[in-house]
Amino acid sequence: MTTSAPAHETDAERRHEHRFQVSESIARLVMRTTANNLPLSRDDRPYQWSTTTYCDTVSWSIFRAAQKGSAMQLRIREYHRTRPREVLNPGTAWIEFKDDEQDTSLKERFGVPMDVARSFLRGEAALPEPDHGLAERATVLLREGARPVAVTQYNRLAYNSLDSSLRITADHNLMYFALPWETRGDSDAEPSPLGSLLAMEPDVIVEMKWYGELPHWAVDLHAYLKESTREERPSKFIVAMRWLLGETDGTKKTKKK
Amino acid sequence: MKAIEDAVRSDAPATRVVVVEDDQASADVLQRRLQANGMVVSVAHDGRRGIELVEELLPDLVLLDVMLPDTDGYDVCLRIKSNTSTSPIPVIFLSARGEVVDKVRGLSCGAADYITKPFQAAELLARIDAVLGQARNPRVPRLGRPIERAPGERLVARVAIADPALSEHVKQLLASRFDLADADETPDVVIVEGNAAIPADVAEDVAVIRVSAGRAGSDGSEVIPVDAQLPRIVDLLVRERSLDHDLQAAAEALIVLASAIGSHDRPGAGHGERVASRAVQIGRSLGLDESTRMTIRLGSLLRDVGNARLPAAILTKSGELSPEERAMLERHPILGEEILSGFKRLSGLLPIVRHHHERLDGTGYPDGLRAEQIPLEVRIVTVADRFEALLADRADRPAVSEPEAVRILQSAVARGELDAAVVAALATQVRSGGTR
């Protein structure tokens, strides 16, 4: 097992987070405006594949709490140049804790080798220097039996202000997958193959995340997105879980006027 | 803050590329471009050296020019693809020859892609990524392999060859893998010469292998030459025969017991076969390999074999079972495991037989296992069993449609009983009108 110290990123405070489901052409206009005002994120290779593996318990306690408007997601994120057909692959894994509320979120994450991430999921490894108490809450969830259950994959284009106060992303080719429950004794060295494709988003998911006040151009952009969005979007986690449990077609039917 | 790209670079193993390109300037540009993207590059300027480098380094990828000074790229590609140690390595042609026939020829030689010069570096990198992505390895099965033989147990061979010199030679060869039979010992295999008669005291179920001091006959007869390979070949043949015996016995037991069970309580004839077929379909959609799917199939067919040891009155009772009767019925997985435990070759099925009524939330029987304790194969059979049961009329409720059955199983997922991914795979099949 690797013993190197993990990379650690954390939000300084709770930040606003709004999601919009828009057409490809609207997304193009939005990202063109964004590119005129923000630099490409240094940490995200353009259009790289993001694979996010979400955890929940047998009784779906995380999902149920998220539906009520407040929950902490426990997830593993991986980045690849081509789309992997398996998850929890060797390489760097980002263990992420995200505390969602109605309009805001708080995120903390640790970049570690995958074997450390797997060990953490089994409750055998602790993470150093946790902020906000999120890691402790995650440990409780793991003790209650939280395990990987669903996966999203998408191409992300990300723009970040230099002071990280504003981040705008566009997620293309978003797919939701089931993930069979892990069995004790499954080889830790083996990545887990994706289960069935639950759904593919035909549109683009644009997300705006910011601290404090938005700059004027971003206020206008936000208004344009609200006007152009097809659906008010719940988080990817909620959409994935709805698909997984067959509860709806995955989206909230609150069509914008 | 640690950049993601840096993290990926630092942890992922570097891609190793061999470039076979006779033009020095082109090779230099290509090498720098690939190295700038984190790849480790070795360059050869002719075909012979290119093949040497590939065999020596076993790289992740070969980039191959078509026009080379000593041979052509097609030849180099075919040589790479003809060598078992290098054949899995993907090859991409880079060539100024852009005619369709050139591309078709290159691809027919086994190349993964063909890129025409001049090319954009971004396109080359994207194609390299795509080719490397397709070259990944398949996965492995999940349940433990069946037990083949007890540790240290050696097979017993009897050599029944009249020629003393040949007999002694064969005994010496076999001694490395076999115990030689004493006069009163029953052997696993008997070795005879050519078309010689089989000794009269050899039982019918003992393997007989015919050998020859010369080369194997060209007339199609199964005569094994006596050489250093003999022990290995005999061992394989005996194992194969043993496997056939076991499977035959298992199949016979399967037919007898499954028909006995089918005559009791199941909703219509062929329920077991439908469950097996459905479970195999789910296994296939979850990417399980053929061997695992076979385990699932046999496990599905035999899952209720323990019912054969229960009183028929319980199995055929139409009213509600008493607590005692319920407890007895819930012993059928344990009884099934007991019945099958004598079949070594069926040991891989036992978890399915014992645990197919377990639930992820721990409320199932007989052991109250929880999610991570239940193998995937078992969870698949459980879902297939419940789904097929819902499609049949029963005394206490009518049959439901396939979409309605999926909805009922999704409710069971929401209650924490079934694996969501397994039910999702089933739902996908039903939506797409998957047939058995």
HADDOCK unambig.tbl for C-alpha pairs under 7 A between the chains (distance, minus, plus):
assign (segid A and resid 7 and name CA) (segid B and resid 2 and name CA) 5.87 0.50 0.50
assign (segid A and resid 8 and name CA) (segid B and resid 1 and name CA) 6.87 0.50 0.50
assign (segid A and resid 9 and name CA) (segid B and resid 1 and name CA) 6.35 0.50 0.50
assign (segid A and resid 43 and name CA) (segid B and resid 3 and name CA) 4.86 0.50 0.50
assign (segid A and resid 43 and name CA) (segid B and resid 4 and name CA) 5.23 0.50 0.50
assign (segid A and resid 43 and name CA) (segid B and resid 5 and name CA) 6.39 0.50 0.50
assign (segid A and resid 44 and name CA) (segid B and resid 4 and name CA) 6.60 0.50 0.50
assign (segid A and resid 45 and name CA) (segid B and resid 5 and name CA) 6.94 0.50 0.50
assign (segid A and resid 58 and name CA) (segid B and resid 360 and name CA) 6.78 0.50 0.50
assign (segid A and resid 58 and name CA) (segid B and resid 361 and name CA) 6.23 0.50 0.50
assign (segid A and resid 58 and name CA) (segid B and resid 416 and name CA) 5.03 0.50 0.50
assign (segid A and resid 59 and name CA) (segid B and resid 415 and name CA) 6.46 0.50 0.50
assign (segid A and resid 59 and name CA) (segid B and resid 416 and name CA) 5.19 0.50 0.50
assign (segid A and resid 81 and name CA) (segid B and resid 129 and name CA) 6.87 0.50 0.50
assign (segid A and resid 82 and name CA) (segid B and resid 129 and name CA) 6.19 0.50 0.50
assign (segid A and resid 82 and name CA) (segid B and resid 130 and name CA) 6.50 0.50 0.50
assign (segid A and resid 82 and name CA) (segid B and resid 133 and name CA) 6.32 0.50 0.50
assign (segid A and resid 91 and name CA) (segid B and resid 8 and name CA) 6.68 0.50 0.50
assign (segid A and resid 91 and name CA) (segid B and resid 11 and name CA) 5.01 0.50 0.50
assign (segid A and resid 91 and name CA) (segid B and resid 12 and name CA) 5.06 0.50 0.50
assign (segid A and resid 92 and name CA) (segid B and resid 7 and name CA) 6.32 0.50 0.50
assign (segid A and resid 92 and name CA) (segid B and resid 8 and name CA) 5.82 0.50 0.50
assign (segid A and resid 92 and name CA) (segid B and resid 11 and name CA) 5.96 0.50 0.50
assign (segid A and resid 178 and name CA) (segid B and resid 421 and name CA) 4.86 0.50 0.50
assign (segid A and resid 178 and name CA) (segid B and resid 424 and name CA) 6.93 0.50 0.50
assign (segid A and resid 179 and name CA) (segid B and resid 421 and name CA) 5.44 0.50 0.50
assign (segid A and resid 180 and name CA) (segid B and resid 419 and name CA) 6.79 0.50 0.50
assign (segid A and resid 180 and name CA) (segid B and resid 421 and name CA) 4.86 0.50 0.50
assign (segid A and resid 180 and name CA) (segid B and resid 422 and name CA) 6.62 0.50 0.50
assign (segid A and resid 181 and name CA) (segid B and resid 372 and name CA) 6.87 0.50 0.50
assign (segid A and resid 181 and name CA) (segid B and resid 419 and name CA) 6.53 0.50 0.50
assign (segid A and resid 182 and name CA) (segid B and resid 372 and name CA) 5.80 0.50 0.50
assign (segid A and resid 183 and name CA) (segid B and resid 372 and name CA) 4.33 0.50 0.50
assign (segid A and resid 183 and name CA) (segid B and resid 373 and name CA) 5.86 0.50 0.50
assign (segid A and resid 183 and name CA) (segid B and resid 374 and name CA) 6.30 0.50 0.50
assign (segid A and resid 183 and name CA) (segid B and resid 375 and name CA) 5.60 0.50 0.50
assign (segid A and resid 183 and name CA) (segid B and resid 376 and name CA) 6.92 0.50 0.50
assign (segid A and resid 184 and name CA) (segid B and resid 372 and name CA) 5.14 0.50 0.50
assign (segid A and resid 184 and name CA) (segid B and resid 373 and name CA) 5.69 0.50 0.50
assign (segid A and resid 186 and name CA) (segid B and resid 142 and name CA) 6.90 0.50 0.50
assign (segid A and resid 195 and name CA) (segid B and resid 286 and name CA) 5.45 0.50 0.50
assign (segid A and resid 195 and name CA) (segid B and resid 421 and name CA) 6.18 0.50 0.50
assign (segid A and resid 196 and name CA) (segid B and resid 286 and name CA) 6.70 0.50 0.50
assign (segid A and resid 196 and name CA) (segid B and resid 421 and name CA) 6.96 0.50 0.50
assign (segid A and resid 196 and name CA) (segid B and resid 424 and name CA) 6.48 0.50 0.50
assign (segid A and resid 196 and name CA) (segid B and resid 425 and name CA) 5.31 0.50 0.50
assign (segid A and resid 244 and name CA) (segid B and resid 420 and name CA) 6.42 0.50 0.50
assign (segid A and resid 244 and name CA) (segid B and resid 424 and name CA) 6.49 0.50 0.50
assign (segid A and resid 245 and name CA) (segid B and resid 410 and name CA) 5.95 0.50 0.50
assign (segid A and resid 245 and name CA) (segid B and resid 413 and name CA) 6.82 0.50 0.50
assign (segid A and resid 245 and name CA) (segid B and resid 414 and name CA) 6.43 0.50 0.50
assign (segid A and resid 245 and name CA) (segid B and resid 420 and name CA) 6.62 0.50 0.50
assign (segid A and resid 246 and name CA) (segid B and resid 410 and name CA) 6.23 0.50 0.50
